[in-house]
């Protein structure tokens, strides 16, 4: 039995579907079972990673766990180990590679990885780049017109389809990949303007990108309810990438982080381009 946490989210829902399609025995952890729908045959267990005491029913008889990095606390991992699970696949972020450990976002992912390594449970870590599904945050603007305003015009990201992350997770959860930290990305680096252009072609609309300044981006994130501590951590991550982008030694590659492995190297499918 494989337990999937975050099963109603962008990645967890895709992991659930991918495992179910493989014919695996899958159980999902959700806070509100009545508000979620899953493929036939998937077991639904109520619980909350923020309340480790609620996890016992979901963990009963589980052999493997897909775990969100933001909840990889030692108390959660102790319960996973006590339940007899033999493998944890942890979802963190590509920002840990060369990231500043003083940054709160990077520190969160580094702490999660350290906790799973120290847990005594065999592990695999998935470190994806930004999600293609993050473009959904532009929906309110697209409903209003053809202009998309977003920050960091010079920062390219090889955004990955959550379904591609799930394809790797399903392979890792069903095969011998313990002890590996896998860096994942989409097939191409795109700036926000290039992403908007790709959406325009797909939607057959004359979409236009307009950059937000850093101050405007900060205000927008605050208006969306993002805590100030996360804004202070997130902005430097993107600013660091912008400096790399503008550096004369990186003008052709546009990103000097190690290239992510192709999904086919893990027996998974080809990566989807942004569209």
HELIX and SHEET records of a PDB file:
HELIX    1   1 UNK A   10  UNK A   21  1                                  12    
HELIX    2   2 UNK A   33  UNK A   35  5                                   3    
HELIX    3   3 UNK A   52  UNK A   54  5                                   3    
HELIX    4   4 UNK A   56  UNK A   59  1                                   4    
HELIX    5   5 UNK A   69  UNK A   71  5                                   3    
HELIX    6   6 UNK A   74  UNK A   82  1                                   9    
HELIX    7   7 UNK A   94  UNK A   96  5                                   3    
HELIX    8   8 UNK A  104  UNK A  117  1                                  14    
HELIX    9   9 UNK A  132  UNK A  138  5                                   7    
HELIX   10  10 UNK A  139  UNK A  144  1                                   6    
HELIX   11  11 UNK A  162  UNK A  173  1                                  12    
HELIX   12  12 UNK A  192  UNK A  203  1                                  12    
HELIX   13  13 UNK A  214  UNK A  223  1                                  10    
HELIX   14  14 UNK A  228  UNK A  246  1                                  19    
HELIX   15  15 UNK A  248  UNK A  250  5                                   3    
HELIX   16  16 UNK A  263  UNK A  266  5                                   4    
SHEET    1   A 7 UNK A  43  UNK A  46  0                                        
SHEET    2   A 7 UNK A  26  UNK A  30  1                                        
SHEET    3   A 7 UNK A   2  UNK A   4  1                                        
SHEET    4   A 7 UNK A  64  UNK A  68  1                                        
SHEET    5   A 7 UNK A  87  UNK A  91  1                                        
SHEET    6   A 7 UNK A 123  UNK A 128  1                                        
SHEET    7   A 7 UNK A 181  UNK A 184  1                                        
SHEET    1   B 2 UNK A 147  UNK A 151  0                                        
SHEET    2   B 2 UNK A 208  UNK A 212  1                                        
END                                                                             
